[in-house]
Amino acid sequence: MAIFWGLVIAMRRNRERVPHEHRDTAARFEEAFTLLAAGDTAHLALCAVSMARGEDRG
C-alpha cells in the first residue's frame, strides 16, 4: 500500500517533467494509481477494524 502512495506522490511531483504530448496519459495513470491506493487503503482499514472487533471472516 505504501508503495502505491509513494508512486502517486512521485507522479505528482514530476508532473511537469512529462512531455506535453504525453500529459493526458500520465494524468490517467496518476488517477488510476490514486484510486488503487485509496481502495487498497480502505480495504485494509476495514479488515483491521473487523479483526479488532474479533469478527470471524469464515
All heavy atoms as TSV, in Angstrom:
chain	resi	resn	atom	element	x	y	z
A	1	MET	N	N	0.823	-1.178	0.000
A	1	MET	CA	C	0.000	0.000	0.000
A	1	MET	C	C	0.875	1.252	0.000
A	1	MET	O	O	0.602	2.190	-0.740
A	1	MET	CB	C	-0.922	-0.033	1.215
A	1	MET	CG	C	-1.712	1.212	1.397
A	1	MET	SD	S	-2.853	1.188	2.784
A	1	MET	CE	C	-1.784	0.896	4.141
A	2	ALA	N	N	1.903	1.248	0.822
A	2	ALA	CA	C	2.785	2.414	0.887
A	2	ALA	C	C	3.491	2.643	-0.442
A	2	ALA	O	O	3.759	3.786	-0.818
A	2	ALA	CB	C	3.805	2.240	2.006
A	3	ILE	N	N	3.754	1.569	-1.160
A	3	ILE	CA	C	4.411	1.698	-2.469
A	3	ILE	C	C	3.507	2.453	-3.426
A	3	ILE	O	O	3.967	3.331	-4.173
A	3	ILE	CB	C	4.783	0.311	-3.022
A	3	ILE	CG1	C	5.891	-0.301	-2.163
A	3	ILE	CG2	C	5.230	0.413	-4.478
A	3	ILE	CD1	C	6.206	-1.726	-2.491
A	4	PHE	N	N	2.220	2.125	-3.439
A	4	PHE	CA	C	1.292	2.816	-4.333
A	4	PHE	C	C	1.199	4.301	-4.002
A	4	PHE	O	O	1.203	5.151	-4.884
A	4	PHE	CB	C	-0.098	2.191	-4.290
A	4	PHE	CG	C	-0.142	0.814	-4.885
A	4	PHE	CD1	C	-0.618	-0.254	-4.152
A	4	PHE	CD2	C	0.296	0.588	-6.173
A	4	PHE	CE1	C	-0.655	-1.521	-4.688
A	4	PHE	CE2	C	0.258	-0.674	-6.721
A	4	PHE	CZ	C	-0.211	-1.733	-5.975
A	5	TRP	N	N	1.106	4.634	-2.694
A	5	TRP	CA	C	1.044	6.041	-2.304
A	5	TRP	C	C	2.346	6.744	-2.667
A	5	TRP	O	O	2.344	7.901	-3.080
A	5	TRP	CB	C	0.738	6.193	-0.819
A	5	TRP	CG	C	-0.719	5.997	-0.520
A	5	TRP	CD1	C	-1.256	5.024	0.241
A	5	TRP	CD2	C	-1.814	6.785	-0.994
A	5	TRP	NE1	N	-2.633	5.143	0.268
A	5	TRP	CE2	C	-2.996	6.220	-0.479
A	5	TRP	CE3	C	-1.914	7.900	-1.810
A	5	TRP	CZ2	C	-4.255	6.748	-0.744
A	5	TRP	CZ3	C	-3.171	8.424	-2.076
A	5	TRP	CH2	C	-4.319	7.845	-1.542
A	6	GLY	N	N	3.469	6.045	-2.533
A	6	GLY	CA	C	4.746	6.625	-2.941
A	6	GLY	C	C	4.793	6.919	-4.430
A	6	GLY	O	O	5.308	7.964	-4.860
A	7	LEU	N	N	4.233	6.009	-5.229
A	7	LEU	CA	C	4.176	6.242	-6.676
A	7	LEU	C	C	3.280	7.429	-7.014
A	7	LEU	O	O	3.605	8.231	-7.896
A	7	LEU	CB	C	3.680	4.990	-7.396
A	7	LEU	CG	C	4.675	3.838	-7.485
A	7	LEU	CD1	C	3.983	2.587	-8.005
A	7	LEU	CD2	C	5.846	4.214	-8.360
A	8	VAL	N	N	2.159	7.541	-6.327
A	8	VAL	CA	C	1.256	8.668	-6.567
A	8	VAL	C	C	1.961	9.984	-6.249
A	8	VAL	O	O	1.890	10.941	-7.039
A	8	VAL	CB	C	-0.042	8.519	-5.728
A	8	VAL	CG1	C	-0.857	9.803	-5.751
A	8	VAL	CG2	C	-0.874	7.349	-6.232
A	9	ILE	N	N	2.645	10.024	-5.135
A	9	ILE	CA	C	3.365	11.248	-4.762
A	9	ILE	C	C	4.457	11.565	-5.769
A	9	ILE	O	O	4.616	12.715	-6.188
A	9	ILE	CB	C	3.932	11.107	-3.329
A	9	ILE	CG1	C	2.781	11.080	-2.326
A	9	ILE	CG2	C	4.919	12.224	-3.013
A	9	ILE	CD1	C	3.184	10.648	-0.929
A	10	ALA	N	N	5.196	10.542	-6.195
A	10	ALA	CA	C	6.259	10.756	-7.186
A	10	ALA	C	C	5.687	11.257	-8.512
A	10	ALA	O	O	6.267	12.136	-9.154
A	10	ALA	CB	C	7.042	9.466	-7.394
A	11	MET	N	N	4.547	10.693	-8.914
A	11	MET	CA	C	3.918	11.133	-10.163
A	11	MET	C	C	3.503	12.596	-10.079
A	11	MET	O	O	3.666	13.356	-11.029
A	11	MET	CB	C	2.699	10.268	-10.481
A	11	MET	CG	C	3.026	8.896	-10.941
A	11	MET	SD	S	1.496	7.977	-11.222
A	11	MET	CE	C	2.134	6.365	-11.589
A	12	ARG	N	N	2.950	12.978	-8.948
A	12	ARG	CA	C	2.505	14.370	-8.797
A	12	ARG	C	C	3.680	15.340	-8.743
A	12	ARG	O	O	3.606	16.434	-9.289
A	12	ARG	CB	C	1.651	14.515	-7.543
A	12	ARG	CG	C	0.311	13.863	-7.741
A	12	ARG	CD	C	-0.645	14.145	-6.638
A	12	ARG	NE	N	-1.898	13.467	-6.947
A	12	ARG	CZ	C	-2.877	13.325	-6.103
A	12	ARG	NH1	N	-2.784	13.830	-4.896
A	12	ARG	NH2	N	-3.960	12.688	-6.454
A	13	ARG	N	N	4.762	14.929	-8.109
A	13	ARG	CA	C	5.934	15.809	-8.024
A	13	ARG	C	C	6.615	15.993	-9.377
A	13	ARG	O	O	7.210	17.033	-9.627
A	13	ARG	CB	C	6.939	15.245	-7.030
A	13	ARG	CG	C	6.529	15.429	-5.611
A	13	ARG	CD	C	7.610	14.976	-4.679
A	13	ARG	NE	N	7.205	15.163	-3.296
A	13	ARG	CZ	C	7.864	14.699	-2.260
A	13	ARG	NH1	N	8.970	14.013	-2.452
A	13	ARG	NH2	N	7.431	14.921	-1.055
A	14	ASN	N	N	6.568	14.974	-10.216
A	14	ASN	CA	C	7.268	15.006	-11.501
A	14	ASN	C	C	6.343	15.281	-12.680
A	14	ASN	O	O	6.721	15.060	-13.829
A	14	ASN	CB	C	8.019	13.689	-11.722
A	14	ASN	CG	C	9.119	13.496	-10.716
A	14	ASN	OD1	O	9.963	14.363	-10.566
A	14	ASN	ND2	N	9.096	12.384	-10.014
A	15	ARG	N	N	5.161	15.747	-12.406
A	15	ARG	CA	C	4.153	16.005	-13.435
A	15	ARG	C	C	4.667	16.939	-14.534
A	15	ARG	O	O	4.407	16.722	-15.711
A	15	ARG	CB	C	2.931	16.601	-12.748
A	15	ARG	CG	C	1.747	16.804	-13.609
A	15	ARG	CD	C	0.648	17.459	-12.817
A	15	ARG	NE	N	0.184	16.577	-11.741
A	15	ARG	CZ	C	-0.714	16.939	-10.841
A	15	ARG	NH1	N	-1.232	18.134	-10.856
A	15	ARG	NH2	N	-1.084	16.095	-9.904
A	16	GLU	N	N	5.409	17.950	-14.160
A	16	GLU	CA	C	5.888	18.944	-15.128
A	16	GLU	C	C	6.999	18.415	-16.027
A	16	GLU	O	O	7.287	19.009	-17.061
A	16	GLU	CB	C	6.365	20.198	-14.388
A	16	GLU	CG	C	5.260	20.906	-13.625
A	16	GLU	CD	C	4.106	21.323	-14.519
A	16	GLU	OE1	O	4.365	21.787	-15.633
A	16	GLU	OE2	O	2.953	21.164	-14.087
A	17	ARG	N	N	7.635	17.325	-15.649
A	17	ARG	CA	C	8.723	16.763	-16.448
A	17	ARG	C	C	8.224	15.893	-17.600
A	17	ARG	O	O	9.008	15.520	-18.468
A	17	ARG	CB	C	9.640	15.938	-15.554
A	17	ARG	CG	C	10.314	16.801	-14.485
A	17	ARG	CD	C	11.114	16.002	-13.525
A	17	ARG	NE	N	12.249	15.398	-14.220
A	17	ARG	CZ	C	13.034	14.487	-13.671
A	17	ARG	NH1	N	12.821	14.073	-12.450
A	17	ARG	NH2	N	14.045	13.993	-14.352
A	18	VAL	N	N	6.947	15.574	-17.602
A	18	VAL	CA	C	6.361	14.749	-18.665
A	18	VAL	C	C	6.198	15.610	-19.914
A	18	VAL	O	O	5.698	16.737	-19.833
A	18	VAL	CB	C	4.992	14.179	-18.215
A	18	VAL	CG1	C	4.324	13.413	-19.338
A	18	VAL	CG2	C	5.158	13.319	-16.986
A	19	PRO	N	N	6.619	15.087	-21.075
A	19	PRO	CA	C	6.425	15.861	-22.310
A	19	PRO	C	C	4.950	16.200	-22.516
A	19	PRO	O	O	4.057	15.426	-22.156
A	19	PRO	CB	C	6.923	14.921	-23.405
A	19	PRO	CG	C	7.829	13.963	-22.710
A	19	PRO	CD	C	7.299	13.822	-21.330
A	20	HIS	N	N	4.712	17.346	-23.099
A	20	HIS	CA	C	3.352	17.852	-23.260
A	20	HIS	C	C	2.431	16.852	-23.974
A	20	HIS	O	O	1.271	16.698	-23.588
A	20	HIS	CB	C	3.379	19.185	-24.015
A	20	HIS	CG	C	2.038	19.831	-24.108
A	20	HIS	ND1	N	1.397	20.331	-22.989
A	20	HIS	CD2	C	1.211	20.031	-25.160
A	20	HIS	CE1	C	0.218	20.822	-23.368
A	20	HIS	NE2	N	0.088	20.669	-24.668
A	21	GLU	N	N	2.940	16.168	-24.967
A	21	GLU	CA	C	2.098	15.240	-25.732
A	21	GLU	C	C	1.720	13.980	-24.944
A	21	GLU	O	O	0.819	13.247	-25.334
A	21	GLU	CB	C	2.767	14.841	-27.050
A	21	GLU	CG	C	4.088	14.119	-26.917
A	21	GLU	CD	C	5.288	15.048	-26.886
A	21	GLU	OE1	O	5.109	16.282	-26.837
A	21	GLU	OE2	O	6.410	14.529	-26.902
A	22	HIS	N	N	2.373	13.731	-23.809
A	22	HIS	CA	C	2.081	12.537	-23.003
A	22	HIS	C	C	1.392	12.873	-21.678
A	22	HIS	O	O	1.153	11.989	-20.859
A	22	HIS	CB	C	3.373	11.764	-22.709
A	22	HIS	CG	C	4.049	11.234	-23.919
A	22	HIS	ND1	N	3.497	10.261	-24.712
A	22	HIS	CD2	C	5.236	11.562	-24.480
A	22	HIS	CE1	C	4.309	10.007	-25.715
A	22	HIS	NE2	N	5.383	10.789	-25.605
A	23	ARG	N	N	1.051	14.128	-21.471
A	23	ARG	CA	C	0.485	14.526	-20.181
A	23	ARG	C	C	-0.897	13.943	-19.928
A	23	ARG	O	O	-1.232	13.629	-18.788
A	23	ARG	CB	C	0.450	16.044	-20.057
A	23	ARG	CG	C	1.845	16.574	-19.841
A	23	ARG	CD	C	1.872	17.963	-19.356
A	23	ARG	NE	N	3.284	18.354	-19.216
A	23	ARG	CZ	C	3.687	19.568	-19.060
A	23	ARG	NH1	N	2.813	20.543	-19.010
A	23	ARG	NH2	N	4.964	19.823	-18.945
A	24	ASP	N	N	-1.708	13.789	-20.963
A	24	ASP	CA	C	-3.038	13.183	-20.755
A	24	ASP	C	C	-2.909	11.749	-20.269
A	24	ASP	O	O	-3.593	11.330	-19.336
A	24	ASP	CB	C	-3.857	13.229	-22.044
A	24	ASP	CG	C	-4.352	14.614	-22.374
A	24	ASP	OD1	O	-4.409	15.455	-21.456
A	24	ASP	OD2	O	-4.673	14.865	-23.550
A	25	THR	N	N	-2.011	11.000	-20.894
A	25	THR	CA	C	-1.789	9.610	-20.491
A	25	THR	C	C	-1.222	9.555	-19.076
A	25	THR	O	O	-1.651	8.728	-18.261
A	25	THR	CB	C	-0.827	8.912	-21.471
A	25	THR	OG1	O	-1.371	8.991	-22.777
A	25	THR	CG2	C	-0.626	7.461	-21.097
A	26	ALA	N	N	-0.277	10.432	-18.780
A	26	ALA	CA	C	0.310	10.465	-17.441
A	26	ALA	C	C	-0.745	10.805	-16.395
A	26	ALA	O	O	-0.747	10.234	-15.291
A	26	ALA	CB	C	1.453	11.475	-17.399
A	27	ALA	N	N	-1.648	11.702	-16.730
A	27	ALA	CA	C	-2.716	12.066	-15.802
A	27	ALA	C	C	-3.642	10.880	-15.535
A	27	ALA	O	O	-4.080	10.668	-14.396
A	27	ALA	CB	C	-3.523	13.241	-16.346
A	28	ARG	N	N	-3.922	10.092	-16.560
A	28	ARG	CA	C	-4.785	8.905	-16.379
A	28	ARG	C	C	-4.104	7.875	-15.488
A	28	ARG	O	O	-4.736	7.252	-14.641
A	28	ARG	CB	C	-5.146	8.277	-17.728
A	28	ARG	CG	C	-5.921	9.173	-18.648
A	28	ARG	CD	C	-7.280	9.560	-18.057
A	28	ARG	NE	N	-7.791	10.720	-18.754
A	28	ARG	CZ	C	-7.864	11.929	-18.241
A	28	ARG	NH1	N	-7.476	12.150	-17.022
A	28	ARG	NH2	N	-8.348	12.935	-18.922
A	29	PHE	N	N	-2.795	7.690	-15.676
A	29	PHE	CA	C	-2.060	6.766	-14.810
A	29	PHE	C	C	-2.047	7.265	-13.371
A	29	PHE	O	O	-2.195	6.481	-12.433
A	29	PHE	CB	C	-0.618	6.573	-15.311
A	29	PHE	CG	C	-0.481	5.482	-16.328
A	29	PHE	CD1	C	-0.340	5.790	-17.662
A	29	PHE	CD2	C	-0.492	4.158	-15.942
A	29	PHE	CE1	C	-0.216	4.787	-18.604
A	29	PHE	CE2	C	-0.364	3.144	-16.871
A	29	PHE	CZ	C	-0.230	3.461	-18.211
A	30	GLU	N	N	-1.890	8.555	-13.198
A	30	GLU	CA	C	-1.912	9.134	-11.852
A	30	GLU	C	C	-3.268	8.897	-11.194
A	30	GLU	O	O	-3.344	8.504	-10.026
A	30	GLU	CB	C	-1.606	10.625	-11.923
A	30	GLU	CG	C	-1.508	11.284	-10.579
A	30	GLU	CD	C	-1.243	12.776	-10.692
A	30	GLU	OE1	O	-0.522	13.201	-11.615
A	30	GLU	OE2	O	-1.783	13.513	-9.855
A	31	GLU	N	N	-4.336	9.107	-11.938
A	31	GLU	CA	C	-5.679	8.858	-11.408
A	31	GLU	C	C	-5.870	7.384	-11.062
A	31	GLU	O	O	-6.438	7.048	-10.016
A	31	GLU	CB	C	-6.731	9.285	-12.420
A	31	GLU	CG	C	-6.830	10.777	-12.613
A	31	GLU	CD	C	-7.749	11.156	-13.766
A	31	GLU	OE1	O	-8.382	10.257	-14.362
A	31	GLU	OE2	O	-7.831	12.352	-14.073
A	32	ALA	N	N	-5.400	6.510	-11.932
A	32	ALA	CA	C	-5.551	5.075	-11.695
A	32	ALA	C	C	-4.801	4.642	-10.433
A	32	ALA	O	O	-5.337	3.893	-9.605
A	32	ALA	CB	C	-5.057	4.287	-12.906
A	33	PHE	N	N	-3.574	5.101	-10.275
A	33	PHE	CA	C	-2.806	4.742	-9.086
A	33	PHE	C	C	-3.399	5.358	-7.825
A	33	PHE	O	O	-3.355	4.749	-6.756
A	33	PHE	CB	C	-1.334	5.138	-9.249
A	33	PHE	CG	C	-0.525	4.082	-9.951
A	33	PHE	CD1	C	-0.380	4.111	-11.316
A	33	PHE	CD2	C	0.082	3.061	-9.238
A	33	PHE	CE1	C	0.354	3.137	-11.976
A	33	PHE	CE2	C	0.816	2.088	-9.885
A	33	PHE	CZ	C	0.963	2.120	-11.255
A	34	THR	N	N	-3.967	6.551	-7.927
A	34	THR	CA	C	-4.616	7.169	-6.777
A	34	THR	C	C	-5.831	6.344	-6.344
A	34	THR	O	O	-6.018	6.078	-5.148
A	34	THR	CB	C	-5.042	8.613	-7.102
A	34	THR	OG1	O	-3.879	9.362	-7.469
A	34	THR	CG2	C	-5.719	9.276	-5.918
A	35	LEU	N	N	-6.636	5.915	-7.301
A	35	LEU	CA	C	-7.800	5.081	-6.972
A	35	LEU	C	C	-7.375	3.728	-6.409
A	35	LEU	O	O	-7.996	3.220	-5.464
A	35	LEU	CB	C	-8.678	4.886	-8.209
A	35	LEU	CG	C	-9.469	6.109	-8.647
A	35	LEU	CD1	C	-10.149	5.838	-9.988
A	35	LEU	CD2	C	-10.504	6.464	-7.601
A	36	LEU	N	N	-6.330	3.146	-6.972
A	36	LEU	CA	C	-5.832	1.872	-6.477
A	36	LEU	C	C	-5.349	2.008	-5.034
A	36	LEU	O	O	-5.681	1.183	-4.174
A	36	LEU	CB	C	-4.698	1.372	-7.368
A	36	LEU	CG	C	-4.030	0.061	-6.961
A	36	LEU	CD1	C	-5.031	-1.081	-7.028
A	36	LEU	CD2	C	-2.840	-0.215	-7.857
A	37	ALA	N	N	-4.580	3.046	-4.758
A	37	ALA	CA	C	-4.065	3.264	-3.405
A	37	ALA	C	C	-5.198	3.539	-2.414
A	37	ALA	O	O	-5.200	3.017	-1.297
A	37	ALA	CB	C	-3.064	4.419	-3.404
A	38	ALA	N	N	-6.172	4.352	-2.828
A	38	ALA	CA	C	-7.302	4.661	-1.948
A	38	ALA	C	C	-8.133	3.413	-1.663
A	38	ALA	O	O	-8.534	3.166	-0.515
A	38	ALA	CB	C	-8.167	5.752	-2.564
A	39	GLY	N	N	-8.394	2.629	-2.682
A	39	GLY	CA	C	-9.173	1.402	-2.499
A	39	GLY	C	C	-8.453	0.402	-1.618
A	39	GLY	O	O	-9.055	-0.242	-0.749
A	40	ASP	N	N	-7.154	0.263	-1.820
A	40	ASP	CA	C	-6.356	-0.654	-1.018
A	40	ASP	C	C	-6.319	-0.196	0.435
A	40	ASP	O	O	-6.453	-0.995	1.359
A	40	ASP	CB	C	-4.942	-0.736	-1.591
A	40	ASP	CG	C	-4.160	-1.916	-1.049
A	40	ASP	OD1	O	-4.775	-2.961	-0.779
A	40	ASP	OD2	O	-2.930	-1.783	-0.902
A	41	THR	N	N	-6.179	1.100	0.644
A	41	THR	CA	C	-6.167	1.651	1.995
A	41	THR	C	C	-7.504	1.397	2.695
A	41	THR	O	O	-7.528	0.974	3.861
A	41	THR	CB	C	-5.864	3.163	1.954
A	41	THR	OG1	O	-4.589	3.361	1.347
A	41	THR	CG2	C	-5.870	3.762	3.348
A	42	ALA	N	N	-8.597	1.645	2.006
A	42	ALA	CA	C	-9.929	1.417	2.592
A	42	ALA	C	C	-10.126	-0.062	2.914
A	42	ALA	O	O	-10.629	-0.410	3.996
A	42	ALA	CB	C	-11.012	1.907	1.638
A	43	HIS	N	N	-9.728	-0.931	2.000
A	43	HIS	CA	C	-9.890	-2.371	2.215
A	43	HIS	C	C	-9.113	-2.825	3.451
A	43	HIS	O	O	-9.649	-3.545	4.302
A	43	HIS	CB	C	-9.414	-3.135	0.973
A	43	HIS	CG	C	-9.358	-4.613	1.165
A	43	HIS	ND1	N	-10.488	-5.391	1.191
A	43	HIS	CD2	C	-8.319	-5.443	1.358
A	43	HIS	CE1	C	-10.132	-6.649	1.392
A	43	HIS	NE2	N	-8.816	-6.706	1.495
A	44	LEU	N	N	-7.853	-2.401	3.544
A	44	LEU	CA	C	-7.037	-2.816	4.686
A	44	LEU	C	C	-7.545	-2.218	5.993
A	44	LEU	O	O	-7.510	-2.874	7.039
A	44	LEU	CB	C	-5.575	-2.446	4.456
A	44	LEU	CG	C	-4.890	-3.248	3.347
A	44	LEU	CD1	C	-3.476	-2.731	3.132
A	44	LEU	CD2	C	-4.884	-4.729	3.664
A	45	ALA	N	N	-8.026	-0.985	5.940
A	45	ALA	CA	C	-8.565	-0.359	7.153
A	45	ALA	C	C	-9.812	-1.097	7.630
A	45	ALA	O	O	-9.968	-1.349	8.834
A	45	ALA	CB	C	-8.876	1.105	6.890
A	46	LEU	N	N	-10.691	-1.456	6.713
A	46	LEU	CA	C	-11.904	-2.189	7.104
A	46	LEU	C	C	-11.568	-3.581	7.638
A	46	LEU	O	O	-12.206	-4.053	8.587
A	46	LEU	CB	C	-12.863	-2.286	5.922
A	46	LEU	CG	C	-13.498	-0.958	5.504
A	46	LEU	CD1	C	-14.291	-1.135	4.217
A	46	LEU	CD2	C	-14.379	-0.413	6.611
A	47	CYS	N	N	-10.580	-4.227	7.063
A	47	CYS	CA	C	-10.146	-5.533	7.587
A	47	CYS	C	C	-9.569	-5.392	8.992
A	47	CYS	O	O	-9.822	-6.240	9.857
A	47	CYS	CB	C	-9.117	-6.157	6.657
A	47	CYS	SG	S	-9.805	-6.809	5.135
A	48	ALA	N	N	-8.803	-4.329	9.219
A	48	ALA	CA	C	-8.220	-4.108	10.542
A	48	ALA	C	C	-9.313	-3.863	11.577
A	48	ALA	O	O	-9.239	-4.379	12.703
A	48	ALA	CB	C	-7.250	-2.933	10.501
A	49	VAL	N	N	-10.320	-3.081	11.224
A	49	VAL	CA	C	-11.438	-2.826	12.141
A	49	VAL	C	C	-12.174	-4.126	12.432
A	49	VAL	O	O	-12.524	-4.421	13.579
A	49	VAL	CB	C	-12.398	-1.769	11.560
A	49	VAL	CG1	C	-13.683	-1.692	12.354
A	49	VAL	CG2	C	-11.713	-0.412	11.515
A	50	SER	N	N	-12.389	-4.932	11.409
A	50	SER	CA	C	-13.083	-6.205	11.577
A	50	SER	C	C	-12.302	-7.138	12.514
A	50	SER	O	O	-12.879	-7.770	13.391
A	50	SER	CB	C	-13.275	-6.866	10.209
A	50	SER	OG	O	-13.858	-8.118	10.336
A	51	MET	N	N	-10.996	-7.203	12.324
A	51	MET	CA	C	-10.187	-8.059	13.187
A	51	MET	C	C	-10.124	-7.505	14.603
A	51	MET	O	O	-10.114	-8.279	15.567
A	51	MET	CB	C	-8.782	-8.216	12.613
A	51	MET	CG	C	-8.773	-9.085	11.368
A	51	MET	SD	S	-7.202	-9.751	10.850
A	51	MET	CE	C	-6.184	-8.346	10.621
A	52	ALA	N	N	-10.101	-6.187	14.756
A	52	ALA	CA	C	-10.062	-5.590	16.094
A	52	ALA	C	C	-11.341	-5.888	16.868
A	52	ALA	O	O	-11.316	-6.021	18.090
A	52	ALA	CB	C	-9.837	-4.094	15.990
A	53	ARG	N	N	-12.431	-6.000	16.151
A	53	ARG	CA	C	-13.712	-6.320	16.792
A	53	ARG	C	C	-13.842	-7.809	17.098
A	53	ARG	O	O	-14.788	-8.222	17.761
A	53	ARG	CB	C	-14.879	-5.905	15.903
A	53	ARG	CG	C	-15.068	-4.431	15.802
A	53	ARG	CD	C	-16.253	-4.140	14.939
A	53	ARG	NE	N	-16.602	-2.727	14.992
A	53	ARG	CZ	C	-17.589	-2.196	14.313
A	53	ARG	NH1	N	-18.328	-2.956	13.499
A	53	ARG	NH2	N	-17.854	-0.922	14.409
A	54	GLY	N	N	-12.961	-8.606	16.529
A	54	GLY	CA	C	-12.996	-10.052	16.761
A	54	GLY	C	C	-13.994	-10.761	15.870
A	54	GLY	O	O	-14.412	-11.866	16.155
A	55	GLU	N	N	-14.393	-10.137	14.795
A	55	GLU	CA	C	-15.352	-10.745	13.883
A	55	GLU	C	C	-14.654	-11.804	13.046
A	55	GLU	O	O	-13.577	-11.599	12.510
A	55	GLU	CB	C	-15.968	-9.674	12.976
A	55	GLU	CG	C	-16.764	-8.643	13.752
A	55	GLU	CD	C	-17.232	-7.485	12.894
A	55	GLU	OE1	O	-16.935	-7.492	11.695
A	55	GLU	OE2	O	-17.868	-6.581	13.445
A	56	ASP	N	N	-15.319	-12.934	12.919
A	56	ASP	CA	C	-14.754	-14.056	12.152
A	56	ASP	C	C	-15.038	-13.845	10.672
A	56	ASP	O	O	-16.141	-13.491	10.272
A	56	ASP	CB	C	-15.376	-15.376	12.608
A	56	ASP	CG	C	-14.690	-16.583	11.996
A	56	ASP	OD1	O	-13.560	-16.429	11.469
A	56	ASP	OD2	O	-15.284	-17.668	12.043
A	57	ARG	N	N	-14.043	-14.070	9.851
A	57	ARG	CA	C	-14.214	-13.875	8.405
A	57	ARG	C	C	-14.360	-15.220	7.700
A	57	ARG	O	O	-13.863	-15.407	6.609
A	57	ARG	CB	C	-13.029	-13.119	7.849
A	57	ARG	CG	C	-12.939	-11.722	8.434
A	57	ARG	CD	C	-12.043	-10.878	7.646
A	57	ARG	NE	N	-12.670	-10.670	6.349
A	57	ARG	CZ	C	-12.049	-10.177	5.300
A	57	ARG	NH1	N	-10.802	-9.841	5.383
A	57	ARG	NH2	N	-12.676	-10.010	4.165
A	58	GLY	N	N	-15.009	-16.168	8.301
A	58	GLY	CA	C	-15.118	-17.504	7.717
A	58	GLY	C	C	-16.306	-17.646	6.961
A	58	GLY	O	O	-16.806	-17.928	6.036
